[in-house]
Amino acid sequence: MTLTSKEKLVVIIANGIAVFSLLQERDSIPKNTTMYDFVLKVVPEDIKSELSVELIDEVFQYVSSAHSS
């Protein structure tokens, strides 16, 4: 089974959010860097056209709710 580009994008966003959170906790990321900026930098160019703020928000909400339950 091969992942679709949308599935790959969701995985990369989730991973980007996790790495951003870890770096933020360790004060290893500039204070003015937002989660959105960070995710934009880690998404490969070949699938960046499918990226949207709404998708980042949706993945963030899901990951947040999954970890809080």
C-alpha positions as CSV (number, residue, x, y, z in Angstrom):
1,M,0.0,0.0,0.0
2,T,1.3,3.4,-1.0
3,L,0.5,6.5,0.9
4,T,-1.3,9.3,-1.0
5,S,0.3,12.7,-1.1
6,K,-2.5,13.9,1.3
7,E,-1.6,11.1,3.8
8,K,2.1,12.0,3.5
9,L,1.2,15.6,4.1
10,V,-0.8,14.8,7.3
11,V,2.2,12.7,8.6
12,I,4.6,15.5,7.9
13,I,2.4,18.1,9.6
14,A,1.9,15.9,12.7
15,N,5.7,15.3,12.9
16,G,6.4,19.0,12.4
17,I,4.0,19.9,15.2
18,A,5.7,17.4,17.5
19,V,9.2,18.6,16.7
20,F,8.1,22.2,17.0
21,S,6.6,21.5,20.5
22,L,9.8,19.7,21.6
23,L,12.1,22.5,20.4
24,Q,9.8,25.1,22.0
25,E,9.9,23.3,25.4
26,R,13.7,23.3,25.2
27,D,13.9,27.0,24.1
28,S,15.8,25.8,21.0
29,I,13.7,27.7,18.5
30,P,13.5,31.5,18.0
31,K,10.6,33.0,20.0
32,N,9.0,34.7,17.0
33,T,8.7,31.3,15.1
34,T,5.1,30.2,14.9
35,M,4.0,26.6,14.5
36,Y,2.7,27.5,11.0
37,D,6.1,28.9,10.0
38,F,7.9,25.8,11.2
39,V,5.5,23.4,9.4
40,L,5.9,25.4,6.2
41,K,9.6,24.9,6.4
42,V,9.4,21.1,6.9
43,V,6.9,20.3,4.1
44,P,8.6,19.1,0.9
45,E,8.1,21.3,-2.1
46,D,6.5,18.5,-4.2
47,I,3.4,18.3,-1.9
48,K,3.4,21.9,-0.5
49,S,0.7,22.8,-3.0
50,E,-1.8,20.7,-1.0
51,L,-0.9,22.4,2.3
52,S,-3.4,24.8,3.9
53,V,-3.8,26.5,7.2
54,E,-7.1,24.6,7.7
55,L,-5.3,21.3,7.3
56,I,-2.6,22.3,9.8
57,D,-5.3,23.4,12.3
58,E,-7.2,20.1,11.8
59,V,-4.2,18.0,12.4
60,F,-3.2,20.1,15.4
61,Q,-6.7,19.8,16.9
62,Y,-6.7,16.0,16.4
63,V,-3.2,15.6,17.9
64,S,-4.1,17.8,20.8
65,S,-7.3,16.0,21.6
66,A,-5.8,12.6,21.2
67,H,-3.1,13.4,23.7
68,S,-5.4,15.0,26.2
69,S,-7.7,12.0,26.5
